[in-house]
Every structure is written in structure tokens, then in C-alpha cells.
Amino acid sequence: MISLIKQWMESFKIPTERDFKTCKLYSKLVQEELKELDAEFSGGKSEAELKEAIDLLWVASARVIALGYSFEEINKAFAQVFYSNMSKRSSSKKALENYIKENMLAGYTVEEIEGYFVLLNNIGKIQKGPFYHEPKIKLDE
């Protein structure tokens, strides 16, 4: 996906090296595409909704490319963020309940998902727990 977006950007002479003006443009486009995706949400899957979802992925990915990161750096970082996000889950409900008490996290709950337990804040966002580790992102030299 990243290579296709970079190819598109290069064919239209859109900077793929670190460029402030392009980054600002893509930040605005991310907001615009998110609004368009929200407008297409109707509860059921549709071609229009999928198109808007892909547009959002496209402009968000183009924003990262416009920061000047290489294809390899982006893919490696993506994998590291995946592993880091997976560390938010726990096999121990008790450990997460204790974490809530020890850190006085009002409104937080523990929920079982696919045999693991996760810590949720009051809006349902999965939170970092006691087993979380930061992604190990390294830039190419």
C-alpha cells in the first residue's frame, strides 16, 4: 500500500521528502476524509463507505510519506507499533483490576476479548496496562 501511494505521489510531483507544506495539506485532507467517511456510515457496509475508508488510509499514509520516512522505515515501525499494541492485552484479569486500583483509574473497566483481558477507559478505548511496552522504532541510517 505504501509503495503505491509513494508511486502516485511521485507521478504527480508531490514531495516525498520531508516537506512542511505537504504535511500541512495532508493534515487537512485527513480531517476532510474522516468527515466524508463519517457521512457514509449507515450501519451497513457499502461501496461508498469503503471508498471513503480507503481515501482516509490513503491521505494518512501520504502524510507519513511526506514526513520523509522510507518504505522500509514505515513498514518496520508499523510492525513495532503492532507488537506494542498487542502488549496492551493480558491473560490475567486480576492483574488489570489491580492496576486500576493501584493507579486510581476512575471509569476504567476490564473486558475479556478473544480469551485475553483488556483495560478500557470510559469511552471504550483500549488502554496501556501493566504489560505494555513501547514500540522499538529505529530509523534507517
C-alpha positions in Angstrom: 0.0 0.0 0.0 2.7 2.5 1.0 4.7 1.8 -2.2 1.6 2.5 -4.4 0.9 5.8 -2.6 4.5 6.9 -2.9 4.4 6.0 -6.6 1.3 8.1 -7.0 2.8 11.0 -5.2 6.0 10.9 -7.3 4.0 10.7 -10.5 2.2 13.9 -9.5 5.4 15.6 -8.3 4.1 15.7 -4.7 7.1 15.8 -2.3 8.1 12.5 -0.7 11.0 14.1 1.2 10.3 16.0 4.5 8.1 18.9 3.4 6.2 21.1 5.8 3.7 22.5 3.2 2.8 19.0 2.0 2.4 17.7 5.6 0.1 20.6 6.5 -2.0 19.9 3.3 -2.3 16.2 4.2 -3.3 17.0 7.8 -6.2 19.0 6.4 -7.0 16.2 4.0 -7.1 13.6 6.8 -9.7 15.7 8.6 -11.7 16.1 5.4 -11.6 12.4 4.5 -12.7 11.5 8.1 -15.7 13.7 7.8 -16.6 12.1 4.4 -16.2 8.6 5.9 -18.4 9.5 8.9 -21.0 10.9 6.4 -21.1 7.5 4.6 -21.6 5.4 7.8 -25.1 4.0 7.8 -24.7 0.8 9.8 -24.3 -1.5 6.8 -21.3 -2.0 4.6 -21.3 -0.1 1.3 -19.0 0.6 -1.7 -19.2 4.3 -0.9 -18.2 3.8 2.7 -15.3 1.5 1.7 -14.1 4.1 -0.8 -14.1 6.8 1.9 -12.3 4.5 4.3 -9.6 3.9 1.7 -9.3 7.6 1.0 -8.7 8.1 4.7 -6.0 5.5 4.7 -4.5 7.0 1.6 -4.2 10.5 2.9 -3.0 9.4 6.3 -0.3 7.3 4.7 0.6 10.1 2.3 1.1 12.3 5.3 3.6 9.9 6.8 5.4 9.6 3.4 5.5 13.5 3.3 7.4 13.4 6.6 10.2 11.8 4.6 10.2 8.3 6.0 11.3 5.4 3.7 9.1 2.5 2.8 11.3 0.3 4.9 11.2 2.6 7.9 7.4 2.8 7.7 6.9 -0.9 7.5 9.3 -1.7 10.3 7.7 0.9 12.5 4.2 -0.4 11.7 5.2 -3.9 12.8 6.7 -2.5 16.0 3.6 -0.5 16.8 1.5 -3.7 16.2 3.6 -5.6 18.7 3.4 -2.7 21.2 -0.4 -2.5 20.8 -0.6 -6.3 21.3 1.1 -5.8 24.7 -1.9 -4.0 25.9 -3.7 -7.3 26.5 -3.3 -9.6 29.4 -4.0 -13.2 30.3 -4.8 -12.1 33.9 -8.0 -10.2 34.7 -6.8 -9.8 38.3 -3.6 -8.0 37.2 -5.6 -5.4 35.3 -8.1 -5.0 38.1 -5.1 -4.4 40.5 -3.6 -2.0 38.0 -6.9 0.0 38.0 -6.9 0.2 41.8 -3.2 1.0 42.2 -3.4 3.8 39.7 -6.8 5.0 40.8 -8.2 4.9 37.2 -11.8 6.1 37.6 -14.1 4.9 34.9 -11.8 2.1 33.7 -13.0 -1.4 33.2 -11.6 -4.8 32.3 -13.2 -6.7 29.4 -12.5 -10.2 28.0 -11.8 -10.2 24.3 -10.9 -13.5 22.5 -9.6 -15.1 25.6 -7.5 -12.1 26.7 -8.3 -9.2 29.0 -8.0 -5.5 28.1 -8.2 -2.3 30.0 -10.8 0.1 28.7 -11.3 3.8 29.6 -14.7 5.4 29.9 -15.2 5.8 26.1 -14.1 2.2 25.4 -10.6 2.9 24.1 -8.1 0.1 24.9 -5.5 1.5 27.3 -1.9 0.7 28.2 -1.8 -1.7 31.2 1.0 -3.2 33.3 2.3 -5.3 30.5 2.5 -2.6 27.9 5.9 -1.9 26.2 6.8 1.0 23.9 7.5 0.2 20.2 11.1 -0.2 19.4 11.3 2.1 16.4 14.7 2.5 14.7 15.3 4.8 11.7 17.5 3.7 8.8 20.9 5.4 8.8 
